Structure formats: C-alpha cells, structure tokens
C-alpha cells in the first residue's frame, strides 16, 4: 500500500508532507549556497519584487505578503544543527 493509499486516521499527511518538502528544500538551498553565497539574498529579492508588483493594499493582500515572506524565510534558513550529529531520526 502506497503512502497515498494509506488511511490517514489522524489527518497528519499534509503536515508530514510539508515537513518533508521543507527539509528537502532547506538542504537544496544549503547546498546551492555553498557555491553561490548570494543565493538566499536573490531568493528574498525575487519574492520581494513579486510582492511589490502586487502592491498589497487590502488586509487579505497584506496577510498574503506577510505569510509569503515568512514562508520564504523558513525555507531558506539553514537547517537545524544537531552539533555535527545526524538528526535523531537518522541515527
């Protein structure tokens, strides 16, 4: 039975998927940043440019912009360090 077919009794599939996406994207950003130190800054600038073109004015638009910026920051931050040890789920 694949993960998509597995019953989700506790409705955790979306949260687990979000955590997996975030972990993979953070690792990719970390790797890319090693060869391109400005990588994170360019991502932030691209998001800011996009949101500036939207010119958020309503409460909904401002909320979207704030959440987009926060989500971007969460994805481009360095992964959590475990003092040079693998994360608990990989020991």
PDB file as gemmi writes it, atoms N, CA and C in Angstrom:
CRYST1    1.000    1.000    1.000  90.00  90.00  90.00 P 1                      
ATOM      1  N   UNK A   1       0.859  -1.182   0.000  1.00  0.00           N  
ATOM      2  CA  UNK A   1       0.000   0.000   0.000  1.00  0.00           C  
ATOM      3  C   UNK A   1       0.898   1.236   0.000  1.00  0.00           C  
ATOM      4  N   UNK A   2       0.692   2.137  -0.957  1.00  0.00           N  
ATOM      5  CA  UNK A   2       1.500   3.356  -1.022  1.00  0.00           C  
ATOM      6  C   UNK A   2       1.031   4.350   0.040  1.00  0.00           C  
ATOM      7  N   UNK A   3       1.872   5.364   0.270  1.00  0.00           N  
ATOM      8  CA  UNK A   3       1.526   6.381   1.279  1.00  0.00           C  
ATOM      9  C   UNK A   3       0.235   7.104   0.919  1.00  0.00           C  
ATOM     10  N   UNK A   4      -0.032   7.302  -0.390  1.00  0.00           N  
ATOM     11  CA  UNK A   4      -1.251   7.991  -0.815  1.00  0.00           C  
ATOM     12  C   UNK A   4      -2.506   7.161  -0.542  1.00  0.00           C  
ATOM     13  N   UNK A   5      -2.356   5.837  -0.485  1.00  0.00           N  
ATOM     14  CA  UNK A   5      -3.497   4.958  -0.270  1.00  0.00           C  
ATOM     15  C   UNK A   5      -3.704   4.608   1.198  1.00  0.00           C  
ATOM     16  N   UNK A   6      -2.702   4.901   2.017  1.00  0.00           N  
ATOM     17  CA  UNK A   6      -2.750   4.559   3.433  1.00  0.00           C  
ATOM     18  C   UNK A   6      -3.784   5.432   4.145  1.00  0.00           C  
ATOM     19  N   UNK A   7      -4.670   4.830   4.931  1.00  0.00           N  
ATOM     20  CA  UNK A   7      -5.651   5.644   5.664  1.00  0.00           C  
ATOM     21  C   UNK A   7      -4.945   6.641   6.594  1.00  0.00           C  
ATOM     22  N   UNK A   8      -5.452   7.842   6.646  1.00  0.00           N  
ATOM     23  CA  UNK A   8      -4.865   8.902   7.473  1.00  0.00           C  
ATOM     24  C   UNK A   8      -5.783   9.155   8.652  1.00  0.00           C  
ATOM     25  N   UNK A   9      -5.768   8.232   9.605  1.00  0.00           N  
ATOM     26  CA  UNK A   9      -6.691   8.289  10.744  1.00  0.00           C  
ATOM     27  C   UNK A   9      -6.541   9.553  11.567  1.00  0.00           C  
ATOM     28  N   UNK A  10      -5.345  10.103  11.612  1.00  0.00           N  
ATOM     29  CA  UNK A  10      -5.099  11.268  12.459  1.00  0.00           C  
ATOM     30  C   UNK A  10      -4.886  12.541  11.649  1.00  0.00           C  
ATOM     31  N   UNK A  11      -5.124  12.478  10.340  1.00  0.00           N  
ATOM     32  CA  UNK A  11      -5.024  13.636   9.449  1.00  0.00           C  
ATOM     33  C   UNK A  11      -3.653  14.313   9.549  1.00  0.00           C  
ATOM     34  N   UNK A  12      -2.610  13.507   9.466  1.00  0.00           N  
ATOM     35  CA  UNK A  12      -1.254  14.044   9.575  1.00  0.00           C  
ATOM     36  C   UNK A  12      -0.525  14.097   8.236  1.00  0.00           C  
ATOM     37  N   UNK A  13      -1.128  13.616   7.174  1.00  0.00           N  
ATOM     38  CA  UNK A  13      -0.455  13.527   5.877  1.00  0.00           C  
ATOM     39  C   UNK A  13       0.041  14.899   5.393  1.00  0.00           C  
ATOM     40  N   UNK A  14      -0.790  15.912   5.489  1.00  0.00           N  
ATOM     41  CA  UNK A  14      -0.394  17.241   4.997  1.00  0.00           C  
ATOM     42  C   UNK A  14       0.781  17.796   5.797  1.00  0.00           C  
ATOM     43  N   UNK A  15       0.760  17.627   7.105  1.00  0.00           N  
ATOM     44  CA  UNK A  15       1.868  18.099   7.939  1.00  0.00           C  
ATOM     45  C   UNK A  15       3.151  17.345   7.660  1.00  0.00           C  
ATOM     46  N   UNK A  16       3.049  16.046   7.474  1.00  0.00           N  
ATOM     47  CA  UNK A  16       4.233  15.241   7.167  1.00  0.00           C  
ATOM     48  C   UNK A  16       4.806  15.628   5.814  1.00  0.00           C  
ATOM     49  N   UNK A  17       3.942  15.856   4.853  1.00  0.00           N  
ATOM     50  CA  UNK A  17       4.396  16.262   3.528  1.00  0.00           C  
ATOM     51  C   UNK A  17       5.061  17.638   3.581  1.00  0.00           C  
ATOM     52  N   UNK A  18       4.479  18.561   4.318  1.00  0.00           N  
ATOM     53  CA  UNK A  18       5.061  19.894   4.460  1.00  0.00           C  
ATOM     54  C   UNK A  18       6.449  19.812   5.100  1.00  0.00           C  
ATOM     55  N   UNK A  19       6.603  18.993   6.129  1.00  0.00           N  
ATOM     56  CA  UNK A  19       7.899  18.832   6.783  1.00  0.00           C  
ATOM     57  C   UNK A  19       8.914  18.250   5.812  1.00  0.00           C  
ATOM     58  N   UNK A  20       8.503  17.276   5.015  1.00  0.00           N  
ATOM     59  CA  UNK A  20       9.408  16.668   4.043  1.00  0.00           C  
ATOM     60  C   UNK A  20       9.839  17.690   2.991  1.00  0.00           C  
ATOM     61  N   UNK A  21       8.891  18.448   2.450  1.00  0.00           N  
ATOM     62  CA  UNK A  21       9.227  19.481   1.463  1.00  0.00           C  
ATOM     63  C   UNK A  21      10.194  20.502   2.056  1.00  0.00           C  
ATOM     64  N   UNK A  22       9.902  20.940   3.262  1.00  0.00           N  
ATOM     65  CA  UNK A  22      10.753  21.950   3.902  1.00  0.00           C  
ATOM     66  C   UNK A  22      12.170  21.415   4.106  1.00  0.00           C  
ATOM     67  N   UNK A  23      12.287  20.190   4.567  1.00  0.00           N  
ATOM     68  CA  UNK A  23      13.600  19.596   4.804  1.00  0.00           C  
ATOM     69  C   UNK A  23      14.393  19.472   3.512  1.00  0.00           C  
ATOM     70  N   UNK A  24      13.750  18.992   2.466  1.00  0.00           N  
ATOM     71  CA  UNK A  24      14.425  18.835   1.173  1.00  0.00           C  
ATOM     72  C   UNK A  24      14.826  20.196   0.605  1.00  0.00           C  
ATOM     73  N   UNK A  25      13.917  21.166   0.640  1.00  0.00           N  
ATOM     74  CA  UNK A  25      14.237  22.489   0.099  1.00  0.00           C  
ATOM     75  C   UNK A  25      15.346  23.166   0.891  1.00  0.00           C  
ATOM     76  N   UNK A  26      15.329  23.041   2.213  1.00  0.00           N  
ATOM     77  CA  UNK A  26      16.398  23.632   3.014  1.00  0.00           C  
ATOM     78  C   UNK A  26      17.744  23.001   2.669  1.00  0.00           C  
ATOM     79  N   UNK A  27      17.767  21.693   2.461  1.00  0.00           N  
ATOM     80  CA  UNK A  27      19.020  21.022   2.098  1.00  0.00           C  
ATOM     81  C   UNK A  27      19.510  21.495   0.726  1.00  0.00           C  
ATOM     82  N   UNK A  28      18.599  21.651  -0.218  1.00  0.00           N  
ATOM     83  CA  UNK A  28      18.981  22.129  -1.544  1.00  0.00           C  
ATOM     84  C   UNK A  28      19.493  23.568  -1.498  1.00  0.00           C  
ATOM     85  N   UNK A  29      18.815  24.410  -0.725  1.00  0.00           N  
ATOM     86  CA  UNK A  29      19.262  25.797  -0.578  1.00  0.00           C  
ATOM     87  C   UNK A  29      20.636  25.834   0.095  1.00  0.00           C  
ATOM     88  N   UNK A  30      20.824  25.020   1.103  1.00  0.00           N  
ATOM     89  CA  UNK A  30      22.116  24.972   1.802  1.00  0.00           C  
ATOM     90  C   UNK A  30      23.219  24.571   0.831  1.00  0.00           C  
ATOM     91  N   UNK A  31      22.971  23.545   0.028  1.00  0.00           N  
ATOM     92  CA  UNK A  31      23.970  23.079  -0.935  1.00  0.00           C  
ATOM     93  C   UNK A  31      24.264  24.160  -1.978  1.00  0.00           C  
ATOM     94  N   UNK A  32      23.229  24.774  -2.513  1.00  0.00           N  
ATOM     95  CA  UNK A  32      23.416  25.817  -3.523  1.00  0.00           C  
ATOM     96  C   UNK A  32      24.152  27.020  -2.944  1.00  0.00           C  
ATOM     97  N   UNK A  33      23.908  27.327  -1.691  1.00  0.00           N  
ATOM     98  CA  UNK A  33      24.543  28.482  -1.046  1.00  0.00           C  
ATOM     99  C   UNK A  33      26.037  28.293  -0.837  1.00  0.00           C  
ATOM    100  N   UNK A  34      26.478  27.049  -0.810  1.00  0.00           N  
ATOM    101  CA  UNK A  34      27.911  26.802  -0.659  1.00  0.00           C  
ATOM    102  C   UNK A  34      28.695  27.267  -1.876  1.00  0.00           C  
ATOM    103  N   UNK A  35      28.122  27.153  -3.048  1.00  0.00           N  
ATOM    104  CA  UNK A  35      28.802  27.593  -4.270  1.00  0.00           C  
ATOM    105  C   UNK A  35      28.345  28.981  -4.714  1.00  0.00           C  
ATOM    106  N   UNK A  36      27.241  29.442  -4.171  1.00  0.00           N  
ATOM    107  CA  UNK A  36      26.698  30.750  -4.547  1.00  0.00           C  
ATOM    108  C   UNK A  36      26.241  31.468  -3.275  1.00  0.00           C  
ATOM    109  N   UNK A  37      27.153  32.201  -2.628  1.00  0.00           N  
ATOM    110  CA  UNK A  37      26.821  32.839  -1.345  1.00  0.00           C  
ATOM    111  C   UNK A  37      25.652  33.828  -1.404  1.00  0.00           C  
ATOM    112  N   UNK A  38      25.329  34.350  -2.569  1.00  0.00           N  
ATOM    113  CA  UNK A  38      24.225  35.308  -2.705  1.00  0.00           C  
ATOM    114  C   UNK A  38      22.892  34.631  -3.010  1.00  0.00           C  
ATOM    115  N   UNK A  39      22.866  33.320  -3.027  1.00  0.00           N  
ATOM    116  CA  UNK A  39      21.669  32.571  -3.417  1.00  0.00           C  
ATOM    117  C   UNK A  39      20.451  32.950  -2.574  1.00  0.00           C  
ATOM    118  N   UNK A  40      20.595  32.946  -1.264  1.00  0.00           N  
ATOM    119  CA  UNK A  40      19.472  33.275  -0.372  1.00  0.00           C  
ATOM    120  C   UNK A  40      18.997  34.708  -0.582  1.00  0.00           C  
ATOM    121  N   UNK A  41      19.944  35.628  -0.758  1.00  0.00           N  
ATOM    122  CA  UNK A  41      19.569  37.031  -0.979  1.00  0.00           C  
ATOM    123  C   UNK A  41      18.776  37.193  -2.276  1.00  0.00           C  
ATOM    124  N   UNK A  42      19.148  36.451  -3.304  1.00  0.00           N  
ATOM    125  CA  UNK A  42      18.425  36.552  -4.578  1.00  0.00           C  
ATOM    126  C   UNK A  42      17.015  35.985  -4.464  1.00  0.00           C  
ATOM    127  N   UNK A  43      16.864  34.924  -3.688  1.00  0.00           N  
ATOM    128  CA  UNK A  43      15.520  34.378  -3.468  1.00  0.00           C  
ATOM    129  C   UNK A  43      14.653  35.408  -2.751  1.00  0.00           C  
ATOM    130  N   UNK A  44      15.184  35.986  -1.692  1.00  0.00           N  
ATOM    131  CA  UNK A  44      14.440  37.001  -0.941  1.00  0.00           C  
ATOM    132  C   UNK A  44      14.093  38.190  -1.832  1.00  0.00           C  
ATOM    133  N   UNK A  45      15.038  38.634  -2.641  1.00  0.00           N  
ATOM    134  CA  UNK A  45      14.795  39.767  -3.546  1.00  0.00           C  
ATOM    135  C   UNK A  45      13.718  39.433  -4.572  1.00  0.00           C  
ATOM    136  N   UNK A  46      13.713  38.201  -5.073  1.00  0.00           N  
ATOM    137  CA  UNK A  46      12.704  37.798  -6.054  1.00  0.00           C  
ATOM    138  C   UNK A  46      11.309  37.789  -5.432  1.00  0.00           C  
ATOM    139  N   UNK A  47      11.206  37.296  -4.201  1.00  0.00           N  
ATOM    140  CA  UNK A  47       9.911  37.289  -3.512  1.00  0.00           C  
ATOM    141  C   UNK A  47       9.458  38.724  -3.244  1.00  0.00           C  
ATOM    142  N   UNK A  48      10.363  39.570  -2.768  1.00  0.00           N  
ATOM    143  CA  UNK A  48      10.021  40.972  -2.512  1.00  0.00           C  
ATOM    144  C   UNK A  48       9.584  41.685  -3.791  1.00  0.00           C  
ATOM    145  N   UNK A  49      10.278  41.421  -4.900  1.00  0.00           N  
ATOM    146  CA  UNK A  49       9.909  42.050  -6.179  1.00  0.00           C  
ATOM    147  C   UNK A  49       8.514  41.610  -6.609  1.00  0.00           C  
ATOM    148  N   UNK A  50       8.223  40.337  -6.455  1.00  0.00           N  
ATOM    149  CA  UNK A  50       6.903  39.827  -6.814  1.00  0.00           C  
ATOM    150  C   UNK A  50       5.818  40.499  -5.967  1.00  0.00           C  
ATOM    151  N   UNK A  51       6.058  40.553  -4.662  1.00  0.00           N  
ATOM    152  CA  UNK A  51       5.058  41.131  -3.764  1.00  0.00           C  
ATOM    153  C   UNK A  51       4.913  42.633  -3.974  1.00  0.00           C  
ATOM    154  N   UNK A  52       5.988  43.301  -4.331  1.00  0.00           N  
ATOM    155  CA  UNK A  52       5.924  44.733  -4.614  1.00  0.00           C  
ATOM    156  C   UNK A  52       5.041  44.995  -5.830  1.00  0.00           C  
ATOM    157  N   UNK A  53       5.169  44.136  -6.840  1.00  0.00           N  
ATOM    158  CA  UNK A  53       4.316  44.300  -8.040  1.00  0.00           C  
ATOM    159  C   UNK A  53       2.845  44.109  -7.701  1.00  0.00           C  
ATOM    160  N   UNK A  54       2.556  43.280  -6.705  1.00  0.00           N  
ATOM    161  CA  UNK A  54       1.167  43.090  -6.282  1.00  0.00           C  
ATOM    162  C   UNK A  54       0.616  44.322  -5.579  1.00  0.00           C  
ATOM    163  N   UNK A  55       1.516  45.096  -4.973  1.00  0.00           N  
ATOM    164  CA  UNK A  55       1.134  46.294  -4.218  1.00  0.00           C  
ATOM    165  C   UNK A  55      -0.009  45.978  -3.245  1.00  0.00           C  
ATOM    166  N   UNK A  56       0.252  45.100  -2.262  1.00  0.00           N  
ATOM    167  CA  UNK A  56      -0.812  44.698  -1.338  1.00  0.00           C  
ATOM    168  C   UNK A  56      -1.451  45.902  -0.637  1.00  0.00           C  
ATOM    169  N   UNK A  57      -2.765  45.977  -0.715  1.00  0.00           N  
ATOM    170  CA  UNK A  57      -3.476  47.083  -0.087  1.00  0.00           C  
ATOM    171  C   UNK A  57      -4.530  46.601   0.899  1.00  0.00           C  
ATOM    172  N   UNK A  58      -5.225  45.535   0.552  1.00  0.00           N  
ATOM    173  CA  UNK A  58      -6.267  45.056   1.458  1.00  0.00           C  
ATOM    174  C   UNK A  58      -5.629  44.245   2.580  1.00  0.00           C  
ATOM    175  N   UNK A  59      -6.409  44.004   3.613  1.00  0.00           N  
ATOM    176  CA  UNK A  59      -5.918  43.198   4.732  1.00  0.00           C  
ATOM    177  C   UNK A  59      -5.529  41.802   4.249  1.00  0.00           C  
ATOM    178  N   UNK A  60      -6.333  41.226   3.364  1.00  0.00           N  
ATOM    179  CA  UNK A  60      -6.053  39.903   2.819  1.00  0.00           C  
ATOM    180  C   UNK A  60      -4.733  39.907   2.040  1.00  0.00           C  
ATOM    181  N   UNK A  61      -4.524  40.918   1.218  1.00  0.00           N  
ATOM    182  CA  UNK A  61      -3.294  41.002   0.432  1.00  0.00           C  
ATOM    183  C   UNK A  61      -2.068  41.195   1.328  1.00  0.00           C  
ATOM    184  N   UNK A  62      -2.207  42.019   2.347  1.00  0.00           N  
ATOM    185  CA  UNK A  62      -1.088  42.225   3.276  1.00  0.00           C  
ATOM    186  C   UNK A  62      -0.787  40.939   4.051  1.00  0.00           C  
ATOM    187  N   UNK A  63      -1.837  40.221   4.432  1.00  0.00           N  
ATOM    188  CA  UNK A  63      -1.651  38.949   5.130  1.00  0.00           C  
ATOM    189  C   UNK A  63      -0.928  37.948   4.219  1.00  0.00           C  
ATOM    190  N   UNK A  64      -1.331  37.895   2.945  1.00  0.00           N  
ATOM    191  CA  UNK A  64      -0.666  37.012   1.980  1.00  0.00           C  
ATOM    192  C   UNK A  64       0.814  37.363   1.870  1.00  0.00           C  
ATOM    193  N   UNK A  65       1.127  38.647   1.728  1.00  0.00           N  
ATOM    194  CA  UNK A  65       2.516  39.083   1.580  1.00  0.00           C  
ATOM    195  C   UNK A  65       3.340  38.728   2.819  1.00  0.00           C  
ATOM    196  N   UNK A  66       2.772  38.960   3.980  1.00  0.00           N  
ATOM    197  CA  UNK A  66       3.474  38.647   5.230  1.00  0.00           C  
ATOM    198  C   UNK A  66       3.745  37.149   5.343  1.00  0.00           C  
ATOM    199  N   UNK A  67       2.743  36.347   5.014  1.00  0.00           N  
ATOM    200  CA  UNK A  67       2.912  34.898   5.080  1.00  0.00           C  
ATOM    201  C   UNK A  67       3.891  34.391   4.021  1.00  0.00           C  
ATOM    202  N   UNK A  68       3.877  34.988   2.842  1.00  0.00           N  
ATOM    203  CA  UNK A  68       4.809  34.587   1.786  1.00  0.00           C  
ATOM    204  C   UNK A  68       6.246  34.876   2.215  1.00  0.00           C  
ATOM    205  N   UNK A  69       6.468  36.040   2.786  1.00  0.00           N  
ATOM    206  CA  UNK A  69       7.815  36.376   3.269  1.00  0.00           C  
ATOM    207  C   UNK A  69       8.259  35.431   4.388  1.00  0.00           C  
ATOM    208  N   UNK A  70       7.376  35.152   5.325  1.00  0.00           N  
ATOM    209  CA  UNK A  70       7.717  34.255   6.438  1.00  0.00           C  
ATOM    210  C   UNK A  70       7.984  32.835   5.931  1.00  0.00           C  
ATOM    211  N   UNK A  71       7.184  32.377   4.998  1.00  0.00           N  
ATOM    212  CA  UNK A  71       7.390  31.033   4.437  1.00  0.00           C  
ATOM    213  C   UNK A  71       8.708  30.954   3.690  1.00  0.00           C  
ATOM    214  N   UNK A  72       9.034  32.002   2.957  1.00  0.00           N  
ATOM    215  CA  UNK A  72      10.303  32.032   2.233  1.00  0.00           C  
ATOM    216  C   UNK A  72      11.464  31.990   3.209  1.00  0.00           C  
ATOM    217  N   UNK A  73      11.406  32.802   4.242  1.00  0.00           N  
ATOM    218  CA  UNK A  73      12.482  32.807   5.242  1.00  0.00           C  
ATOM    219  C   UNK A  73      12.646  31.432   5.888  1.00  0.00           C  
ATOM    220  N   UNK A  74      11.530  30.767   6.167  1.00  0.00           N  
ATOM    221  CA  UNK A  74      11.608  29.436   6.772  1.00  0.00           C  
ATOM    222  C   UNK A  74      12.289  28.439   5.837  1.00  0.00           C  
ATOM    223  N   UNK A  75      12.052  28.580   4.536  1.00  0.00           N  
ATOM    224  CA  UNK A  75      12.634  27.643   3.577  1.00  0.00           C  
ATOM    225  C   UNK A  75      14.103  27.911   3.293  1.00  0.00           C  
ATOM    226  N   UNK A  76      14.531  29.166   3.394  1.00  0.00           N  
ATOM    227  CA  UNK A  76      15.918  29.466   3.033  1.00  0.00           C  
ATOM    228  C   UNK A  76      16.849  29.518   4.236  1.00  0.00           C  
ATOM    229  N   UNK A  77      16.314  29.355   5.431  1.00  0.00           N  
ATOM    230  CA  UNK A  77      17.187  29.345   6.610  1.00  0.00           C  
ATOM    231  C   UNK A  77      18.019  28.068   6.615  1.00  0.00           C  
ATOM    232  N   UNK A  78      19.130  28.123   7.305  1.00  0.00           N  
ATOM    233  CA  UNK A  78      19.969  26.935   7.430  1.00  0.00           C  
ATOM    234  C   UNK A  78      19.220  25.871   8.216  1.00  0.00           C  
ATOM    235  N   UNK A  79      19.391  24.604   7.835  1.00  0.00           N  
ATOM    236  CA  UNK A  79      18.725  23.535   8.586  1.00  0.00           C  
ATOM    237  C   UNK A  79      19.192  23.529  10.040  1.00  0.00           C  
ATOM    238  N   UNK A  80      18.382  22.961  10.907  1.00  0.00           N  
ATOM    239  CA  UNK A  80      18.701  22.872  12.326  1.00  0.00           C  
ATOM    240  C   UNK A  80      19.978  22.050  12.499  1.00  0.00           C  
ATOM    241  N   UNK A  81      20.864  22.540  13.325  1.00  0.00           N  
ATOM    242  CA  UNK A  81      22.107  21.828  13.603  1.00  0.00           C  
ATOM    243  C   UNK A  81      21.922  20.931  14.820  1.00  0.00           C  
ATOM    244  N   UNK A  82      22.504  19.757  14.739  1.00  0.00           N  
ATOM    245  CA  UNK A  82      22.479  18.835  15.864  1.00  0.00           C  
ATOM    246  C   UNK A  82      23.899  18.610  16.360  1.00  0.00           C  
ATOM    247  N   UNK A  83      24.685  19.711  16.431  1.00  0.00           N  
ATOM    248  CA  UNK A  83      26.069  19.644  16.904  1.00  0.00           C  
ATOM    249  C   UNK A  83      26.888  18.595  16.148  1.00  0.00           C  
ATOM    250  N   UNK A  84      26.798  18.671  14.803  1.00  0.00           N  
ATOM    251  CA  UNK A  84      27.538  17.786  13.916  1.00  0.00           C  
ATOM    252  C   UNK A  84      27.151  16.318  14.052  1.00  0.00           C  
ATOM    253  N   UNK A  85      25.992  16.043  14.613  1.00  0.00           N  
ATOM    254  CA  UNK A  85      25.472  14.685  14.694  1.00  0.00           C  
ATOM    255  C   UNK A  85      24.275  14.608  13.745  1.00  0.00           C  
ATOM    256  N   UNK A  86      23.946  13.414  13.264  1.00  0.00           N  
ATOM    257  CA  UNK A  86      22.749  13.310  12.411  1.00  0.00           C  
ATOM    258  C   UNK A  86      21.493  13.613  13.226  1.00  0.00           C  
ATOM    259  N   UNK A  87      20.432  14.100  12.559  1.00  0.00           N  
ATOM    260  CA  UNK A  87      19.187  14.338  13.280  1.00  0.00           C  
ATOM    261  C   UNK A  87      18.720  13.051  13.965  1.00  0.00           C  
ATOM    262  N   UNK A  88      17.934  13.172  15.028  1.00  0.00           N  
ATOM    263  CA  UNK A  88      17.513  11.986  15.799  1.00  0.00           C  
ATOM    264  C   UNK A  88      16.881  10.893  14.945  1.00  0.00           C  
ATOM    265  N   UNK A  89      16.161  11.259  13.889  1.00  0.00           N  
ATOM    266  CA  UNK A  89      15.509  10.239  13.068  1.00  0.00           C  
ATOM    267  C   UNK A  89      16.467   9.546  12.104  1.00  0.00           C  
ATOM    268  N   UNK A  90      17.750   9.943  12.091  1.00  0.00           N  
ATOM    269  CA  UNK A  90      18.719   9.342  11.163  1.00  0.00           C  
ATOM    270  C   UNK A  90      19.864   8.662  11.877  1.00  0.00           C  
ATOM    271  N   UNK A  91      19.770   8.522  13.175  1.00  0.00           N  
ATOM    272  CA  UNK A  91      20.842   7.856  13.943  1.00  0.00           C  
ATOM    273  C   UNK A  91      20.728   6.360  13.802  1.00  0.00           C  
TER     274      UNK A  91                                                      
END                                                                             
